[in-house]
Amino acid sequence: MKLDGIEVSPFKDDGPPPDNRIPQQP
């Protein structure tokens, strides 16, 4: 998906990227 010539992720709508994909370490 491209918006104004900028390739954006279809998973990212208006908001921060999901951190659940990154294993959070204590």
MARGULO-890996 format. One record per residue: residue in one letter; x, y, z of N, C-alpha, C, O in turn. Coordinates in pm, whole numbers. Layout:
+---------+--------+--------+--------+--------+--------+--------+--------+--------+--------+--------+--------+--------+
! residuo !   n_xx !   n_yy !   n_zz !  ca_xx !  ca_yy !  ca_zz !   c_xx !   c_yy !   c_zz !   o_xx !   o_yy !   o_zz !
+---------+--------+--------+--------+--------+--------+--------+--------+--------+--------+--------+--------+--------+
!       A !      X !      Y !      Z !      X !      Y !      Z !      X !      Y !      Z !      X !      Y !      Z !
...
+---------+--------+--------+--------+--------+--------+--------+--------+--------+--------+--------+--------+--------+
// end
This chain:
+---------+--------+--------+--------+--------+--------+--------+--------+--------+--------+--------+--------+--------+
! residuo !   n_xx !   n_yy !   n_zz !  ca_xx !  ca_yy !  ca_zz !   c_xx !   c_yy !   c_zz !   o_xx !   o_yy !   o_zz !
+---------+--------+--------+--------+--------+--------+--------+--------+--------+--------+--------+--------+--------+
!       M !     85 !   -120 !      0 !      0 !      0 !      0 !     88 !    125 !      0 !    182 !    135 !     79 !
!       K !     57 !    219 !    -88 !    137 !    341 !    -93 !     48 !    463 !    -71 !    -61 !    472 !   -127 !
!       L !     97 !    554 !      8 !     21 !    676 !     35 !    109 !    796 !      7 !    212 !    814 !     72 !
!       D !     70 !    878 !    -91 !    149 !    996 !   -129 !    292 !    957 !   -165 !    386 !   1030 !   -134 !
!       G !    309 !    841 !   -230 !    443 !    800 !   -272 !    522 !    737 !   -159 !    636 !    696 !   -178 !
!       I !    461 !    730 !    -42 !    531 !    670 !     72 !    471 !    533 !    100 !    350 !    520 !    118 !
!       E !    555 !    433 !    105 !    505 !    298 !    129 !    477 !    279 !    278 !    566 !    293 !    361 !
!       V !    351 !    248 !    309 !    314 !    232 !    449 !    268 !     89 !    474 !    222 !     21 !    382 !
!       S !    279 !     46 !    598 !    238 !    -90 !    632 !     86 !    -96 !    644 !     26 !     -8 !    706 !
!       P !     22 !   -199 !    587 !   -123 !   -213 !    594 !   -170 !   -243 !    735 !   -289 !   -233 !    765 !
!       F !    -77 !   -278 !    822 !   -114 !   -310 !    960 !   -117 !   -183 !   1043 !   -182 !   -177 !   1147 !
!       K !    -45 !    -80 !    994 !    -38 !     43 !   1073 !   -143 !    143 !   1028 !   -135 !    196 !    917 !
!       D !   -242 !    168 !   1113 !   -342 !    270 !   1084 !   -295 !    392 !   1163 !   -174 !    412 !   1176 !
!       D !   -383 !    472 !   1216 !   -332 !    589 !   1289 !   -299 !    549 !   1432 !   -388 !    534 !   1515 !
!       G !   -173 !    531 !   1461 !   -133 !    491 !   1596 !      5 !    431 !   1594 !     62 !    407 !   1488 !
!       P !     59 !    404 !   1712 !    192 !    344 !   1724 !    189 !    199 !   1679 !     85 !    134 !   1689 !
!       P !    301 !    146 !   1630 !    308 !      7 !   1586 !    290 !    -87 !   1705 !    332 !    -56 !   1816 !
!       P !    227 !   -202 !   1682 !    205 !   -300 !   1788 !    336 !   -353 !   1845 !    423 !   -398 !   1770 !
!       D !    349 !   -347 !   1976 !    473 !   -393 !   2039 !    466 !   -542 !   2070 !    563 !   -601 !   2116 !
!       N !    349 !   -602 !   2045 !    333 !   -744 !   2081 !    416 !   -832 !   1987 !    435 !   -950 !   2014 !
!       R !    465 !   -775 !   1877 !    547 !   -855 !   1786 !    689 !   -864 !   1839 !    765 !   -953 !   1802 !
!       I !    725 !   -769 !   1926 !    860 !   -766 !   1981 !    862 !   -828 !   2120 !    791 !   -783 !   2209 !
!       P !    944 !   -933 !   2139 !    954 !   -996 !   2271 !   1011 !   -899 !   2373 !   1127 !   -861 !   2367 !
!       Q !    926 !   -859 !   2469 !    972 !   -763 !   2568 !   1047 !   -833 !   2680 !    996 !   -928 !   2740 !
!       Q !   1167 !   -787 !   2707 !   1247 !   -848 !   2812 !   1238 !   -765 !   2939 !   1231 !   -643 !   2933 !
!       P !   1238 !   -831 !   3055 !   1227 !   -763 !   3184 !   1350 !   -677 !   3213 !   1356 !   -614 !   3319 !
+---------+--------+--------+--------+--------+--------+--------+--------+--------+--------+--------+--------+--------+
// end
